[in-house]
Amino acid sequence: MLRYLPLVLIMIAGCAKDETLAAFARGQGPFTLTSIDSQPVGYTATIDITQAGRISGQAPCNRYFAAQTAPYPWFEIGPIGATQMACPDLDAEQVFFDTLSSMTLAEVGGGVLILSNDDGSRMIFQMP
């Protein structure tokens, strides 16, 4: 009986419901950042949440990616990886990455993605 235990565990894991942000977004995205803490942004930044367990997008200067495996509605990303291109908006990009990394909750629906945290900070993204 014990020799079948690994097979049973694999079957149970395969039946687990996808509870990631991507599953709840149901193909919505990518989203474009419109504001941080109610202030409009003066640059273009996007986030794509369509791939389970991962986010990616375009920051003000560089493409980026990170793991995001917290179940919805929680939002927690791993270290952000990014290309290394220089541009005049590198300071804005650092603010974008720092703010994105501090987000802990997500709401998605109707073409809008809202990321927020317990400190009251919010990032609003909309589909174009």
N, C-alpha and C positions, 0 to 999 in steps of 0.2 A: 504494500500500500504506500509506503513512504517513497518508493521510487517514482510514483506518479505525482507527488506533491509539486515538484517544479513545473510540470505541465499545467496543473490546476492553477497555480499562481499566475502563470503567464496568461491563461485564459481569462482569469478574473481581471487582470490588469488591462487586457485588451477590451474588456467590456466597460471600462471606466468611462464616464461621461467627461467630455472636454469642457472644463470650467474656466478656460483662459479668456482673456479679454478678446482674443480673436474670434472665439466661438460666439460671444455675445454681440460682436460687431457685425456678424453675418455678412462679411464681404464689403462692409463700408470702408472707404478710405482709398487712397491716402488722404490725410487731413492736412490742412494748412493752418499754421498758428496765426491767430488774429489778435490775441492779447495775453499779457501776463499781468496778473493782479489788477485787472480792469484798465490797464494802460495799453493802447494799441502799439504794436511793434512796428518798427520802421525797416524791417527786413523780411525776407522770405525764409520760412523754415517749415518743414513738413514732418509728419510721422506716419508710418505705415504699420498697422497692427493686424494685418490680414494673415500673417503666418503665426501659427500657434507657438508660444514660447519665445517669441522674438519680436523686437521692434527694429525699425530702420527708418531712414529718411535723409533729408537734406537739411543741414544746419545752415546758418548764414554763410559759411564758407565751405564746409566739408560734408561729405556723405558720412553717416554714422550708423551704428548698429549696437544692439545690446540684447541680452537675454531678459525675458519678462515672463516668469513662470508662476507668479502669485495668482491664485484663483480670483476671478471677478467677484466683487468690485475692487479688490485690493490691487495695488499697482506697486511693484518693486522691481527695479531694473538692476542688472549686474553692471559691472564696469562698462563704460561706453568706449567702444572702439571707433576710430574715425580716421579718415584720410588726413594728410598733413599739408594741405594747401594753404598758402597765405592769402589774405585779402584784407581790405580796410575794416571789415566787420568782425575781426577776431575777438575783440572785447565783448561784443554782443553775443557771439557764439559761446563764449565762456559762461556768460549769464544764462543763456539758453540751456547749456549742459548742466550747470549747477542747479537751476530751477527744476529741470526735468528729473534729475537724480533725487530731488527732495520730495517728489510727488508720491503719495501713498494710496490714493483712491482714484477710481476711474468711473465715469458715467459715459455711456455711449448710446446714441439713438438719434434718429431723424437727421442724420448727416452732421451731427455735432459730437465732439469728444471733449469732455471736461476732465482735466486732471487736477487734483487738489491734495492738500495735506492738512494736518491738524493745526498748523500755524495760521491757516486762513489763506495761504497762497493758492492761486488758481491759474491754470493755463487753459485757454479756450482755443480749440482747433475746430475748423469747419471744412466740410468737403467743398471743393470749388463748384 
